Amino acid sequence: ALGTANKAGYSWLRFGGTGNDYLTYEFNGTVCPAQNDTKECLNETTWANLLDFTEASAAKMILGLSMNTGQDRRRKLGAVDENPNFPSAWDPSNAREILTWTIEQGRGGLIGGFELGNEQNSHYDAETIVANFGVLWDLVQELWPDEEGRPYLFGPDPHSCKQDGCSQDTLDWIAAFIDGTLSQVGPSLSTAHA
């Protein structure tokens, strides 16, 4: 994907990271909860401004989609007991709202790719993240039915990989993610999207 961007004459802009796991998109009637340490909001005005910036930069955005769990890797499991089912399967309905709005505004071409969640390997097993990426891929194919111009998927985004390498637990988690992904996509994995 990076080589494709260079050949096509655009750069990548990433919007995601630490707060990504508790961000609600205020679109299509969704009202954001009151903001606190584990609840943040992205509204249409701020999103439109970010799209304007992306376009003015001649870039494509890698959008880190919120898993909207109310948890992130910095919080110990059970530190916030607002969602007794955490960790659970990803619900793409809020992501669908922001993406549908973006496409309806004629700006879907600014999205070059997606991440899902931020450093969730300490909360989710690899098999669950593989399933969540499957849900994301189904959503992307539905909203971008033509393969040309369809955003890429980037991931996983594990925690604990530093300049001096990754912990063995993280490497094992990544290996399980790759094995799970390959078993789901098998021979349909396209090197154009790798």
C-alpha positions in Angstrom: 0.0 0.0 0.0 2.8 2.4 0.8 4.4 1.9 -2.6 1.1 2.4 -4.3 0.7 5.7 -2.6 4.2 6.8 -3.7 3.6 5.8 -7.3 0.2 7.6 -7.3 1.7 10.8 -5.9 0.0 11.0 -2.6 1.1 10.6 1.0 -0.5 8.9 4.0 -2.0 10.7 7.0 -2.9 8.6 10.0 -5.7 9.5 12.4 -5.8 7.0 15.2 -3.9 6.0 18.3 -4.4 6.1 22.0 -7.8 7.6 22.3 -9.1 5.5 19.5 -10.7 2.9 21.7 -13.2 5.2 23.4 -14.2 7.6 20.6 -17.8 7.9 19.6 -18.7 9.4 16.2 -21.6 11.9 16.4 -23.3 11.2 13.1 -26.7 10.2 11.9 -28.5 11.0 15.2 -25.9 9.3 17.4 -25.3 11.5 20.5 -22.0 11.3 22.2 -21.9 10.4 25.9 -20.6 13.0 28.3 -16.8 13.3 27.9 -14.5 11.9 30.5 -11.2 10.0 30.7 -12.7 7.1 28.7 -15.3 8.8 26.5 -14.4 11.2 23.6 -16.5 12.5 20.7 -15.8 13.2 17.0 -18.5 15.4 15.4 -19.3 16.3 11.8 -17.5 19.7 12.0 -14.2 18.3 13.3 -14.4 15.4 10.9 -15.0 17.6 7.9 -12.1 19.8 9.0 -9.9 16.7 9.2 -11.0 15.7 5.7 -10.3 19.2 4.4 -6.8 18.9 5.9 -6.3 15.5 4.3 -7.4 16.8 0.9 -5.3 20.0 1.1 -2.3 17.8 2.0 -2.8 15.7 -1.2 -3.0 12.7 1.2 -5.1 9.6 1.8 -6.1 8.9 5.4 -5.5 5.8 7.4 -8.4 6.0 9.8 -8.0 4.1 13.0 -11.6 3.1 13.7 -12.8 3.2 17.2 -13.7 -0.1 18.9 -15.7 2.1 21.3 -15.0 -0.1 24.2 -14.4 2.5 26.8 -11.1 0.8 27.5 -7.7 1.2 26.2 -4.4 -0.5 26.8 -3.4 1.9 29.6 -6.3 0.9 31.8 -6.2 -2.4 33.6 -9.0 -4.8 32.9 -11.8 -4.2 35.3 -10.6 -0.7 36.1 -13.8 0.7 34.6 -16.7 -1.7 35.0 -19.1 0.1 32.7 -19.2 -2.7 30.2 -19.4 -6.1 31.9 -19.2 -7.8 28.6 -15.8 -6.3 27.7 -14.0 -7.6 25.7 -16.7 -8.4 23.2 -17.1 -8.5 19.4 -16.8 -5.2 17.6 -20.1 -3.5 16.7 -19.5 -1.6 13.4 -22.8 0.4 13.5 -21.1 3.7 14.7 -18.3 3.3 12.2 -20.9 2.7 9.5 -22.5 6.1 10.3 -19.3 8.1 9.9 -18.2 6.2 6.8 -21.6 6.5 5.1 -21.7 10.2 5.8 -18.2 10.6 4.4 -19.2 8.7 1.2 -22.4 10.7 0.9 -20.4 13.9 1.0 -18.3 12.7 -1.9 -15.2 12.3 0.2 -14.9 8.5 0.5 -11.9 8.7 -1.9 -9.9 10.4 0.9 -9.9 7.3 3.0 -7.0 5.1 1.9 -7.2 2.5 4.7 -8.3 1.5 8.1 -6.9 0.3 11.4 -9.2 -1.2 14.0 -8.6 -0.3 17.6 -5.4 0.6 19.3 -3.0 -1.8 20.9 -5.8 -4.2 22.1 -3.7 -7.3 22.2 -3.6 -7.1 26.0 -7.4 -7.2 26.1 -8.4 -9.4 23.1 -7.1 -12.7 21.9 -5.9 -12.8 18.3 -8.9 -14.9 17.2 -11.4 -12.2 18.3 -9.4 -9.5 16.6 -9.3 -11.6 13.4 -13.1 -11.9 13.6 -13.4 -8.1 14.2 -11.2 -7.5 11.1 -13.5 -9.8 9.2 -16.5 -7.6 10.2 -14.5 -4.5 9.1 -13.6 -6.1 5.8 -17.3 -6.9 5.1 -18.2 -3.3 5.9 -15.5 -1.9 3.6 -16.6 -4.1 0.7 -20.2 -3.1 1.2 -19.5 0.6 1.3 -16.8 0.5 -1.4 -18.2 -2.1 -3.8 -15.6 -1.4 -6.5 -12.2 -2.9 -5.8 -10.5 0.1 -7.4 -10.3 2.8 -4.8 -11.3 0.5 -2.0 -9.4 1.3 1.2 -6.8 -1.1 2.5 -6.8 -2.7 6.0 -3.8 -2.1 8.2 -3.1 -4.2 11.3 -3.0 -5.5 13.7 -1.8 -2.7 16.0 -0.2 -4.6 18.9 1.3 -3.1 22.0 4.8 -3.7 23.2 6.9 -3.6 20.0 9.7 -1.2 20.6 13.0 -0.4 18.9 14.6 -3.3 20.7 12.0 -5.8 19.5 8.8 -7.3 20.7 8.0 -9.4 23.8 7.5 -13.2 23.1 3.8 -12.9 24.2 3.3 -10.1 21.6 5.1 -12.1 18.9 2.9 -15.2 19.7 -0.2 -13.0 19.5 0.9 -11.6 16.1 1.6 -15.1 14.8 -1.9 -16.2 16.0 -3.4 -13.2 14.2 -1.6 -14.0 11.0 -2.6 -17.7 11.2 -6.2 -16.8 11.9 -6.3 -14.2 9.0 -4.8 -16.7 6.5 -7.2 -19.4 7.5 -10.1 -17.0 6.9 -8.9 -15.5 3.6 -6.8 -18.4 2.3 -6.1 -18.2 -1.4 -8.3 -15.1 -1.8 -5.6 -13.0 -0.1 -4.6 -10.4 -2.7 -1.0 -9.2 -2.8 -2.3 -5.9 -4.2 -3.8 -5.3 -0.7 -0.9 -6.8 1.3 
